[in-house]
Amino acid sequence: MSEPKASRSESELLATVRAAARQEQFLEVVSAEEARKRFQGHLELTPLPAERVSLEAALGRVLADDLAAPIDVPPFDRANVDGFALRAADTDGAADGAPKQIALNAELIACGHAPAVEVKRGTATTIATGGVVPRGADAVVMIEHTELIESIPAIELRRAVTPGQFISYAGSDIARGETLMRKGQTIGSREVGMLAACGLAAIEVVRRPKVAVLSTGDELVALGESLRPGGVYDSNGAIVAAAIVEAGGQPVQYGAFPDDVAELEPALRHALAECDMVVLSGGTSKGTGDLSHRVVSQLGQPGILVHGVALKPGKPLCLAVAGGKPIAVLPGFPTSAIFTFHAFVAPVIRARAGRPPEAVQTIEARVPMRIASEMGRKEFVLVSLVSGTGGVVAFPSAKGSGAVTSFSQADGFIEIDALASSLDADTQARVTLIGDSARAPDVVIMGSHDIALDAVVGALAGRGFTARTIAVGSQGGVAAAERGQCDVAPVHLIDPATGEYNKHLLSPGISLVKGWQRMQGVLFRTGDKRFEGQSATGAVKAALADPSCLMVNRNAGAGTRVLIDRLVAGARPPGYANQPRSHNAVAAAIAQARADWGVAIEPVAKMYGLSFLPLAPEHYDFLLVESRRERPAVQAFLAALRDPNTRAQIEALGMQPAAL
């Protein structure tokens, strides 16, 4: 007597058991390291090509190429408070017992309006916060610090002011031509503000990888539908899609499919054709009805690379590649799915999206200086992280609250308790990191800034090293090198005794690395007959002889300031107290007729369309802290200086690299 015929369901069950037995022979459990090596060894992990998007659509995207600032920010010398623009020298000696009276000009400078009246000696002009500082003025006094005498009209001051008080100089926040953002940076809300401040309406970003999201399992129910007996909601699809966005990808959701080859295979092929990669959850284990791995194995070469990883959770993970496109089949349990996603899939998405590896959230760092704080309020202090002696050092940001780059360029912030009046120097503090900041930069550069320095830093980034540049002036760089708070310090200081540059700055443990020569000279507006046809020294003599000729100076501590003081030989010409901190600010003041002449480098003169009278070439070199010379990042910096491509970029900017 023959055996009774098995029911259809029993036959299907028997087939799946036999299939599971065949799968047992395929499953090979490997280490996580081996799995990652196999998977990534068959993948292209460079950023995808660029696409142009509007600034509104740029949030969370990754910049495709270095981006230079097209304008200065602020674009003019700007008042930081409501008050009066005046000459600081007119307030010398003002005190409670000896008030100074200054006549008011018949003008009120409001935001968005150019001033028409020059501030002469002994006069002041009413100005609103954000207003353009008029010609002749080198300081702003707060309205609260004055008494109005309406009958004259005039103001009365009982305290002296200092040059530059309550003024943000042109380009003091962002200098035209400065590298605003670097290739690979993620654009957050703070970067959007910085780009908007420069008037950029659209930018080039890395195209986000399109990642297909599918789920499989007879038990899965779409979100919003009623659960049937034995069913569960497809939570994995939603979890994975959200994680793809966090990693920098663009999820394309195809929904959930039953354990049926006839439905799953065409869906997977369609997803693979439309997207850059495919993530499928479910169907990876040896259980009844699971078939994802069998379908994936038919999609193309090289096929399945990993099916089983020594992880808990996450053992049934399946990784494959078909036609150069990655395919990941995640375990069905949500915890296992998201764990394996972050361990194996997210790094691939981030790489293709141009993003760096995921970062930690906090770090301990030493704050090297005392920070005064106002009691009664918890204070958040933005910091930049550098590697110092004994560990990571957090330098408080030097830029004011009005600068759009303060937040953007910080690595993180520290908190000062509301009951504390200060944070003591050398305090060990917890730094809350901003964005993807995870560690101190590989190279710290503190000293004088130069537009050609961007070429070196860019070459360093191309070698896989990060750099932090902190512009503190040449003399500040010397001090930082001596304290061991930087790796290299760019300087251009002339020795008054010998006329040589930078050699006199050497000390034990500090060596000199030659950089490039740049031409310093006198800048003026084309057509100014006081300077046309003159030599630089002749032009300065003419300026010093003309009381109406207004100069723009440089800040104390700058190498250019040392050159200026030698040039004017003790004179204090009109405008001497106007002391911005960059070449760009000097050029902007002259181009906008807020000054008539100043000293800066030739490339900046060309950038602003100004005439240039050469003085002499100066040497822009680097002080190297010898104890850090052998660090890989420092060696990479030195190699970048010698690199022909870097040297060509420096030459294109009008500089002359030092002989090798």
LOPA-956510 format. One line per field, with one value per residue (C-alpha): residue number from 1; residue in one letter; x, y, z. Coordinates in nm, 3 decimals. Layout:
N
lovex: c(NUM_...)
lofi: c(A_...)
xx: c(X_...)
yy: c(Y_...)
zz: c(Z_...)
//
This chain:
660
lovex: c(1_2_3_4_5_6_7_8_9_10_11_12_13_14_15_16_17_18_19_20_21_22_23_24_25_26_27_28_29_30_31_32_33_34_35_36_37_38_39_40_41_42_43_44_45_46_47_48_49_50_51_52_53_54_55_56_57_58_59_60_61_62_63_64_65_66_67_68_69_70_71_72_73_74_75_76_77_78_79_80_81_82_83_84_85_86_87_88_89_90_91_92_93_94_95_96_97_98_99_100_101_102_103_104_105_106_107_108_109_110_111_112_113_114_115_116_117_118_119_120_121_122_123_124_125_126_127_128_129_130_131_132_133_134_135_136_137_138_139_140_141_142_143_144_145_146_147_148_149_150_151_152_153_154_155_156_157_158_159_160_161_162_163_164_165_166_167_168_169_170_171_172_173_174_175_176_177_178_179_180_181_182_183_184_185_186_187_188_189_190_191_192_193_194_195_196_197_198_199_200_201_202_203_204_205_206_207_208_209_210_211_212_213_214_215_216_217_218_219_220_221_222_223_224_225_226_227_228_229_230_231_232_233_234_235_236_237_238_239_240_241_242_243_244_245_246_247_248_249_250_251_252_253_254_255_256_257_258_259_260_261_262_263_264_265_266_267_268_269_270_271_272_273_274_275_276_277_278_279_280_281_282_283_284_285_286_287_288_289_290_291_292_293_294_295_296_297_298_299_300_301_302_303_304_305_306_307_308_309_310_311_312_313_314_315_316_317_318_319_320_321_322_323_324_325_326_327_328_329_330_331_332_333_334_335_336_337_338_339_340_341_342_343_344_345_346_347_348_349_350_351_352_353_354_355_356_357_358_359_360_361_362_363_364_365_366_367_368_369_370_371_372_373_374_375_376_377_378_379_380_381_382_383_384_385_386_387_388_389_390_391_392_393_394_395_396_397_398_399_400_401_402_403_404_405_406_407_408_409_410_411_412_413_414_415_416_417_418_419_420_421_422_423_424_425_426_427_428_429_430_431_432_433_434_435_436_437_438_439_440_441_442_443_444_445_446_447_448_449_450_451_452_453_454_455_456_457_458_459_460_461_462_463_464_465_466_467_468_469_470_471_472_473_474_475_476_477_478_479_480_481_482_483_484_485_486_487_488_489_490_491_492_493_494_495_496_497_498_499_500_501_502_503_504_505_506_507_508_509_510_511_512_513_514_515_516_517_518_519_520_521_522_523_524_525_526_527_528_529_530_531_532_533_534_535_536_537_538_539_540_541_542_543_544_545_546_547_548_549_550_551_552_553_554_555_556_557_558_559_560_561_562_563_564_565_566_567_568_569_570_571_572_573_574_575_576_577_578_579_580_581_582_583_584_585_586_587_588_589_590_591_592_593_594_595_596_597_598_599_600_601_602_603_604_605_606_607_608_609_610_611_612_613_614_615_616_617_618_619_620_621_622_623_624_625_626_627_628_629_630_631_632_633_634_635_636_637_638_639_640_641_642_643_644_645_646_647_648_649_650_651_652_653_654_655_656_657_658_659_660)
lofi: c(M_S_E_P_K_A_S_R_S_E_S_E_L_L_A_T_V_R_A_A_A_R_Q_E_Q_F_L_E_V_V_S_A_E_E_A_R_K_R_F_Q_G_H_L_E_L_T_P_L_P_A_E_R_V_S_L_E_A_A_L_G_R_V_L_A_D_D_L_A_A_P_I_D_V_P_P_F_D_R_A_N_V_D_G_F_A_L_R_A_A_D_T_D_G_A_A_D_G_A_P_K_Q_I_A_L_N_A_E_L_I_A_C_G_H_A_P_A_V_E_V_K_R_G_T_A_T_T_I_A_T_G_G_V_V_P_R_G_A_D_A_V_V_M_I_E_H_T_E_L_I_E_S_I_P_A_I_E_L_R_R_A_V_T_P_G_Q_F_I_S_Y_A_G_S_D_I_A_R_G_E_T_L_M_R_K_G_Q_T_I_G_S_R_E_V_G_M_L_A_A_C_G_L_A_A_I_E_V_V_R_R_P_K_V_A_V_L_S_T_G_D_E_L_V_A_L_G_E_S_L_R_P_G_G_V_Y_D_S_N_G_A_I_V_A_A_A_I_V_E_A_G_G_Q_P_V_Q_Y_G_A_F_P_D_D_V_A_E_L_E_P_A_L_R_H_A_L_A_E_C_D_M_V_V_L_S_G_G_T_S_K_G_T_G_D_L_S_H_R_V_V_S_Q_L_G_Q_P_G_I_L_V_H_G_V_A_L_K_P_G_K_P_L_C_L_A_V_A_G_G_K_P_I_A_V_L_P_G_F_P_T_S_A_I_F_T_F_H_A_F_V_A_P_V_I_R_A_R_A_G_R_P_P_E_A_V_Q_T_I_E_A_R_V_P_M_R_I_A_S_E_M_G_R_K_E_F_V_L_V_S_L_V_S_G_T_G_G_V_V_A_F_P_S_A_K_G_S_G_A_V_T_S_F_S_Q_A_D_G_F_I_E_I_D_A_L_A_S_S_L_D_A_D_T_Q_A_R_V_T_L_I_G_D_S_A_R_A_P_D_V_V_I_M_G_S_H_D_I_A_L_D_A_V_V_G_A_L_A_G_R_G_F_T_A_R_T_I_A_V_G_S_Q_G_G_V_A_A_A_E_R_G_Q_C_D_V_A_P_V_H_L_I_D_P_A_T_G_E_Y_N_K_H_L_L_S_P_G_I_S_L_V_K_G_W_Q_R_M_Q_G_V_L_F_R_T_G_D_K_R_F_E_G_Q_S_A_T_G_A_V_K_A_A_L_A_D_P_S_C_L_M_V_N_R_N_A_G_A_G_T_R_V_L_I_D_R_L_V_A_G_A_R_P_P_G_Y_A_N_Q_P_R_S_H_N_A_V_A_A_A_I_A_Q_A_R_A_D_W_G_V_A_I_E_P_V_A_K_M_Y_G_L_S_F_L_P_L_A_P_E_H_Y_D_F_L_L_V_E_S_R_R_E_R_P_A_V_Q_A_F_L_A_A_L_R_D_P_N_T_R_A_Q_I_E_A_L_G_M_Q_P_A_A_L)
xx: c(0.000_0.141_0.202_-0.064_0.020_0.157_-0.050_0.071_0.177_0.371_0.552_0.650_0.772_0.985_1.135_1.234_1.396_1.601_1.694_1.806_2.024_2.190_2.240_2.417_2.701_2.734_2.721_3.073_3.107_3.397_3.528_3.398_3.738_3.741_3.383_3.465_3.780_3.594_3.308_3.504_3.769_3.517_3.376_3.452_3.471_3.541_3.276_3.019_3.031_2.915_2.578_2.472_2.198_2.041_2.158_1.815_1.875_2.237_2.173_2.339_2.518_2.892_3.094_3.241_3.534_3.713_3.505_3.664_3.483_3.373_3.347_3.467_3.243_3.169_3.212_3.295_3.412_3.098_2.979_2.903_2.689_2.455_2.661_2.895_3.180_3.478_3.855_3.992_4.266_3.998_3.898_4.246_4.237_3.858_3.758_3.481_3.662_3.766_3.496_3.565_3.313_3.292_3.075_2.815_2.806_2.470_2.440_2.291_2.436_2.168_2.215_2.229_2.324_2.669_2.807_2.850_3.037_3.400_3.468_3.709_3.918_3.697_3.375_3.159_2.877_2.574_2.579_2.351_2.461_2.572_2.631_2.931_3.209_3.273_3.602_3.820_3.667_3.865_3.640_3.277_3.162_2.842_2.555_2.525_2.872_2.791_2.581_2.398_2.422_2.136_2.195_2.532_2.479_2.760_2.832_3.022_3.251_3.391_3.613_3.865_3.816_4.073_4.126_3.915_3.667_3.331_3.435_3.432_3.676_3.610_3.711_3.773_3.523_3.572_3.837_3.771_3.964_3.991_3.904_3.555_3.496_3.701_3.612_3.448_3.295_2.935_2.706_2.505_2.290_2.598_2.769_2.450_2.465_2.830_2.758_2.455_2.668_2.880_2.575_2.605_2.270_2.389_2.691_2.848_2.793_2.864_2.570_2.406_2.407_2.061_2.004_1.718_1.538_1.346_1.215_1.116_0.905_0.558_0.490_0.549_0.263_0.286_0.272_-0.082_-0.252_-0.422_-0.213_-0.322_-0.257_0.116_0.200_0.442_0.490_0.777_0.978_1.309_1.220_1.161_1.466_1.702_1.568_1.625_1.976_2.057_1.964_2.181_2.474_2.433_2.240_1.907_1.674_1.440_1.177_1.036_0.833_0.798_0.782_0.672_0.913_0.847_1.121_0.876_0.809_1.141_1.382_1.234_1.201_1.569_1.680_1.472_1.616_1.971_1.923_1.782_2.001_2.366_2.325_2.060_1.978_1.740_1.638_1.518_1.573_1.939_1.925_1.875_1.515_1.215_1.111_1.423_1.546_1.707_2.059_1.960_1.804_2.101_2.343_2.178_2.204_2.557_2.927_3.114_2.799_2.786_3.111_3.002_2.717_2.769_2.970_3.099_2.885_2.615_2.378_2.420_2.553_2.328_2.449_2.490_2.712_2.733_2.840_2.679_2.808_3.011_2.707_2.693_2.408_2.354_2.101_2.052_1.912_1.538_1.543_1.550_1.836_2.050_1.955_2.054_2.369_2.501_2.389_2.604_2.898_2.909_2.671_2.689_3.067_3.012_2.731_2.937_3.235_3.024_2.854_3.194_3.149_3.420_3.389_3.138_3.272_3.240_3.050_3.278_3.646_3.854_4.088_4.301_4.203_4.539_4.414_4.178_3.832_3.639_3.266_2.963_2.814_2.448_2.450_2.576_2.827_2.913_3.262_3.350_3.690_3.936_4.122_4.497_4.748_4.959_5.216_5.045_4.731_4.458_4.435_4.114_4.173_3.878_3.763_3.909_3.628_3.334_2.970_2.902_3.125_2.937_3.244_3.281_3.049_3.131_3.505_3.487_3.543_3.318_3.227_3.280_3.035_3.110_2.872_2.641_2.792_3.151_3.313_3.581_3.737_4.092_4.388_4.500_4.158_4.074_3.733_3.486_3.439_3.106_3.192_3.009_2.903_3.153_3.448_3.610_3.970_4.232_4.371_4.683_4.874_4.833_4.944_4.949_5.086_5.051_4.796_4.859_4.632_4.898_4.888_4.555_4.741_4.964_4.674_4.479_4.771_4.791_4.422_4.484_4.734_4.468_4.572_4.365_4.502_4.392_4.504_4.477_4.568_4.739_4.998_5.369_5.459_5.174_5.308_5.654_5.504_5.293_5.596_5.801_5.520_5.483_5.119_5.160_5.357_5.454_5.425_5.415_5.607_5.741_5.928_6.224_6.526_6.569_6.943_7.026_6.728_6.695_6.368_6.288_6.636_6.650_6.341_6.522_6.576_6.667_6.418_6.291_6.416_6.334_6.165_6.166_5.828_5.797_5.859_5.576_5.596_5.482_5.398_5.188_4.827_4.617_4.322_4.412_4.408_4.517_4.767_4.941_5.078_5.074_5.428_5.589_5.811_5.679_5.901_5.817_5.447_5.479_5.663_5.385_5.123_5.299_5.316_4.940_4.720_4.412_4.573_4.430_4.620_4.502_4.749_4.792_4.756_5.043_5.217_5.177_5.490_5.350_5.312_5.684_5.752_5.509_5.667_6.009_5.861_5.697_5.997_5.806_5.543_5.176_4.993_4.613_4.458_4.753_4.521_4.302_4.454_4.268_4.413_4.446_4.570_4.216_4.081_4.352_4.264_3.891_3.934_4.128_3.900_3.597_3.768_3.761_4.139_4.377_4.681_4.820_5.074_4.975_5.080_5.053_4.797_4.547_4.598_4.513_4.213_4.065_4.162_4.408_4.736_5.051_5.394_5.643_5.848_6.053_6.004_5.951_6.005_5.703_5.860_5.772_5.908_5.914_5.892_6.171_6.020_5.731_5.929_5.908_5.531_5.373_5.145_5.433_5.637_5.337_5.326_5.695_5.638_5.345_5.574_5.809_5.536_5.551_5.173_5.164_5.451_5.271_4.959_5.168_5.331_4.989_4.894_5.189_5.433_5.783_5.845_6.184_6.449_6.460)
yy: c(0.000_0.330_0.613_0.883_1.191_1.479_1.794_2.104_2.281_1.976_1.958_2.327_2.276_1.980_2.184_2.468_2.226_2.075_2.426_2.514_2.204_2.314_2.664_2.512_2.416_2.775_2.967_3.065_3.275_3.523_3.797_4.150_4.263_3.994_4.073_4.442_4.364_4.136_4.382_4.703_4.532_4.511_4.864_5.214_5.425_5.769_6.047_6.047_6.321_6.675_6.833_7.197_7.272_7.586_7.706_7.615_7.253_7.239_7.161_6.833_6.805_6.772_7.034_6.895_7.138_7.407_7.726_8.073_8.376_8.608_8.914_9.051_9.003_9.256_9.436_9.763_9.890_9.843_9.996_9.734_9.961_10.258_10.567_10.815_10.765_10.982_11.005_10.832_11.094_11.358_11.178_11.161_11.282_11.269_11.196_11.270_11.578_11.686_11.599_11.641_11.813_11.703_11.874_11.667_11.652_11.704_11.341_11.023_10.704_10.435_10.075_10.040_10.400_10.526_10.815_11.148_11.355_11.303_11.302_11.590_11.655_11.747_11.618_11.306_11.153_10.969_10.608_10.307_9.952_9.803_10.141_10.218_10.386_10.717_10.843_10.993_10.798_10.523_10.442_10.434_10.541_10.394_10.637_10.532_10.669_11.020_11.320_11.504_11.883_11.972_12.347_12.322_12.033_11.824_11.526_11.522_11.230_11.150_10.862_10.815_10.560_10.347_10.319_10.043_10.043_9.894_9.858_9.540_9.602_9.502_9.141_9.088_8.802_8.662_8.794_8.798_8.513_8.323_7.954_7.970_7.595_7.297_7.000_6.733_6.964_6.895_7.195_7.263_7.560_7.755_7.698_7.802_8.131_8.178_8.105_8.333_8.612_8.585_8.605_8.249_8.124_7.783_7.559_7.236_6.941_6.568_6.376_6.169_5.795_5.660_5.361_5.121_5.001_4.674_4.435_4.074_3.835_3.686_3.833_4.197_4.447_4.799_5.086_5.216_4.889_4.658_4.376_4.030_3.721_3.644_3.974_4.247_4.597_4.661_4.873_4.785_4.975_5.295_5.247_5.177_5.467_5.710_5.573_5.619_5.988_6.025_5.868_6.109_5.893_5.931_5.642_5.507_5.291_5.000_4.850_4.500_4.176_3.825_3.532_3.466_3.451_3.554_3.887_3.953_3.891_4.142_4.400_4.361_4.381_4.695_4.854_4.764_4.923_5.249_5.301_5.311_5.039_4.811_4.738_4.450_4.342_3.991_3.654_3.606_3.321_2.948_2.958_2.833_3.045_3.263_3.309_3.653_3.517_3.282_3.566_3.796_3.529_3.546_3.923_3.947_3.904_3.871_3.791_3.706_3.783_3.730_3.528_3.512_3.740_3.669_3.936_3.936_4.068_4.041_3.695_3.627_3.935_3.885_4.117_4.107_4.310_4.295_4.501_4.720_4.805_4.695_4.486_4.430_4.183_4.272_4.041_4.067_4.159_4.541_4.554_4.327_4.516_4.861_4.732_4.572_4.869_5.110_4.870_4.776_4.981_5.332_5.364_5.289_5.544_5.807_5.744_5.774_6.085_6.240_6.236_6.154_5.858_5.907_6.101_6.083_6.346_6.480_6.509_6.620_6.913_7.164_7.530_7.716_8.062_8.218_8.296_8.567_8.507_8.702_8.557_8.466_8.316_7.986_8.064_7.862_7.933_7.826_7.658_7.530_7.210_7.173_6.914_7.065_6.941_6.685_6.639_6.825_7.202_7.400_7.759_7.996_8.160_8.506_8.626_8.821_8.734_8.933_8.708_8.447_8.221_8.202_7.905_7.756_7.732_7.607_7.241_7.254_7.448_7.437_7.541_7.779_7.748_8.038_8.076_8.103_8.437_8.271_7.949_7.929_7.881_7.519_7.383_7.040_7.081_6.868_6.990_6.923_6.867_7.040_6.835_6.567_6.713_6.417_6.505_6.773_6.851_6.677_7.003_7.333_7.648_7.965_8.297_8.527_8.440_8.455_8.363_8.124_7.932_7.791_7.608_7.432_7.345_7.213_6.992_6.868_6.778_6.589_6.376_6.285_6.526_6.796_7.138_7.411_7.761_8.028_8.379_8.553_8.758_8.694_8.786_8.575_8.286_8.326_8.307_8.002_7.818_7.894_7.760_7.447_7.527_7.482_7.273_7.555_7.932_8.139_8.465_8.763_8.983_9.195_9.236_9.614_9.566_9.358_9.402_9.023_8.840_8.583_8.451_8.654_8.468_8.136_7.991_7.649_7.392_7.624_7.602_7.798_7.649_7.872_7.944_8.207_8.569_8.813_9.173_9.436_9.778_10.090_10.055_10.344_10.405_10.426_10.787_10.942_11.203_11.220_10.870_10.812_10.788_10.786_10.526_10.368_10.580_10.890_10.817_10.783_11.118_11.279_11.127_11.243_11.596_11.610_11.641_11.541_11.214_10.937_10.613_10.274_10.101_9.743_9.600_9.587_9.249_9.210_9.184_9.446_9.687_9.658_9.749_10.043_10.186_10.178_10.345_10.638_10.676_10.782_10.992_10.948_11.043_11.079_10.734_10.578_10.470_10.278_9.931_9.638_9.289_9.181_9.282_9.247_9.503_9.748_9.705_9.731_10.059_10.211_10.074_10.214_10.556_10.533_10.568_10.682_10.463_10.171_9.891_9.537_9.257_9.275_8.993_9.176_9.496_9.307_9.143_9.484_9.664_9.899_10.041_9.907_10.059_9.788_9.844_9.527_9.152_9.006_8.649_8.454_8.159_7.904_7.850_7.476_7.325_7.066_6.825_6.774_6.753_6.373_6.352_6.217_6.517_6.763_6.566_6.584_6.962_6.992_6.768_6.987_7.290_7.113_6.966_7.105_7.142_7.341_7.560_7.624_7.736_7.971_8.119_8.167_8.384_8.614_8.470_8.331_7.997_7.962_7.769_7.397)
zz: c(0.000_-0.105_0.144_0.155_-0.054_0.150_0.167_-0.022_0.297_0.415_0.077_0.098_0.452_0.343_0.057_0.286_0.531_0.245_0.126_0.477_0.481_0.156_0.301_0.603_0.372_0.239_0.567_0.678_0.992_0.968_1.193_1.160_1.033_0.766_0.664_0.627_0.430_0.186_0.139_0.097_-0.113_-0.398_-0.361_-0.486_-0.169_-0.315_-0.313_-0.590_-0.858_-0.775_-0.836_-0.799_-0.548_-0.407_-0.068_0.072_-0.032_0.087_0.454_0.549_0.215_0.162_-0.024_-0.348_-0.385_-0.187_-0.181_-0.169_-0.028_-0.313_-0.085_0.246_0.550_0.673_0.338_0.512_0.852_1.061_1.388_1.655_1.874_1.853_1.924_1.765_1.516_1.602_1.619_1.927_1.963_2.028_2.348_2.503_2.864_2.899_3.259_3.509_3.625_3.277_3.022_2.650_2.425_2.061_1.800_1.617_1.237_1.067_0.960_1.102_0.953_0.939_0.827_0.451_0.384_0.288_0.494_0.313_0.571_0.671_1.044_1.093_1.403_1.697_1.536_1.561_1.358_1.496_1.379_1.423_1.491_1.159_0.998_0.774_0.970_0.791_0.657_0.929_1.217_1.387_1.684_1.796_2.141_2.288_2.322_2.688_2.754_2.631_2.728_2.450_2.443_2.209_2.203_2.024_1.917_2.066_2.288_2.613_2.706_3.048_2.937_2.659_2.385_2.203_1.827_1.679_1.970_1.869_1.503_1.297_1.014_0.654_0.605_0.978_0.980_0.628_0.389_0.016_-0.146_0.182_0.170_0.316_0.332_0.227_0.015_0.228_0.489_0.586_0.558_0.872_0.966_1.079_0.743_0.560_0.749_0.652_0.284_0.288_0.435_0.120_-0.108_-0.244_-0.375_-0.503_-0.444_-0.570_-0.337_-0.351_-0.489_-0.217_-0.283_-0.359_-0.134_-0.201_0.112_0.103_0.366_0.329_0.534_0.517_0.860_0.764_0.762_0.619_0.864_0.916_0.825_1.073_1.210_1.108_1.321_1.324_1.158_1.268_1.140_0.903_1.147_0.981_0.665_0.860_1.086_0.797_0.587_0.875_0.936_0.566_0.592_0.903_0.718_0.425_0.180_0.002_0.087_-0.179_-0.011_-0.209_0.075_0.217_0.016_0.108_0.111_-0.255_-0.518_-0.791_-0.614_-0.442_-0.731_-0.980_-0.704_-0.615_-0.978_-1.028_-0.714_-0.815_-1.157_-1.015_-0.708_-0.606_-0.344_-0.193_0.170_0.237_0.583_0.666_0.507_0.603_0.855_0.814_0.929_0.740_0.445_0.430_0.074_0.043_0.018_-0.261_-0.464_-0.404_-0.522_-0.867_-0.916_-1.056_-0.991_-0.764_-0.568_-0.200_-0.018_0.342_0.493_0.865_1.095_1.446_1.609_1.871_1.759_1.384_1.305_0.997_0.805_0.431_0.224_-0.155_-0.457_-0.801_-1.091_-0.857_-0.643_-0.277_-0.144_0.227_0.364_0.728_0.995_1.050_1.418_1.444_1.697_1.483_1.168_1.293_1.465_1.151_0.941_1.142_1.152_0.781_0.566_0.712_0.651_0.282_0.254_0.434_0.205_-0.111_0.030_0.097_0.473_0.728_0.965_1.243_1.542_1.918_2.110_2.388_2.471_2.770_2.704_2.895_2.876_2.885_2.979_3.228_3.090_3.270_3.297_3.404_3.723_3.716_3.367_3.238_2.966_2.659_2.525_2.171_2.146_1.889_1.971_1.928_2.045_2.320_2.568_2.789_2.579_2.393_2.446_2.394_2.278_2.326_2.004_1.949_1.721_1.860_1.871_1.556_1.343_1.143_1.144_1.524_1.556_1.219_1.279_1.639_1.724_2.026_2.338_2.712_2.981_3.267_3.561_3.637_3.986_3.860_3.780_3.568_3.449_3.581_3.348_3.299_3.395_3.256_3.094_2.902_2.546_2.376_2.013_1.731_1.431_1.339_1.533_1.705_1.775_1.765_1.418_1.294_1.242_1.426_1.243_1.455_1.336_1.037_0.771_0.398_0.109_-0.025_0.301_0.182_-0.096_0.157_0.387_0.088_-0.016_0.342_0.335_0.012_0.203_0.460_0.738_0.902_0.991_1.227_1.131_1.400_1.286_1.579_1.389_1.349_1.706_1.840_1.634_1.784_2.134_2.043_1.902_2.212_2.434_2.222_2.142_1.767_1.521_1.287_1.313_0.990_1.040_0.843_1.090_0.987_1.211_1.255_1.313_1.004_0.771_0.745_0.787_1.057_1.138_1.458_1.585_1.626_1.973_2.115_1.985_1.710_1.351_1.037_0.729_0.422_0.270_-0.003_-0.084_-0.131_-0.242_0.007_-0.126_-0.107_-0.221_-0.354_-0.583_-0.948_-1.065_-0.736_-0.864_-0.528_-0.592_-0.967_-1.107_-0.764_-0.605_-0.288_-0.063_-0.264_-0.231_0.145_0.165_-0.037_0.190_0.505_0.366_0.294_0.610_0.408_0.294_0.512_0.570_0.692_0.924_1.047_1.395_1.643_1.628_1.253_1.042_0.807_1.100_1.170_0.807_0.822_1.136_0.973_0.665_0.847_1.081_1.389_1.216_1.303_0.983_0.973_0.994_1.177_1.459_1.213_1.261_1.097_1.125_0.761_0.418_0.286_0.533_0.427_0.059_0.129_0.317_0.025_-0.246_-0.065_-0.018_0.360_0.337_0.066_0.114_0.310_0.296_0.192_-0.040_-0.418_-0.472_-0.251_-0.453_-0.772_-0.607_-0.518_-0.840_-0.669_-0.789_-0.626_-0.568_-0.464_-0.152_-0.113_-0.110_0.235_0.345_0.469_0.651_0.917_1.265_1.326_1.674_1.643_1.897_1.652_1.329_1.297_1.344_1.022_0.984_1.020_0.767_0.534_0.583_0.492_0.190_0.081_0.086_-0.157_-0.377_-0.736_-0.755_-0.432_-0.547_-0.876_-0.688_-0.473_-0.785_-0.944_-0.646_-0.716_-0.462_-0.520_-0.342_-0.174_-0.362_-0.281)
//
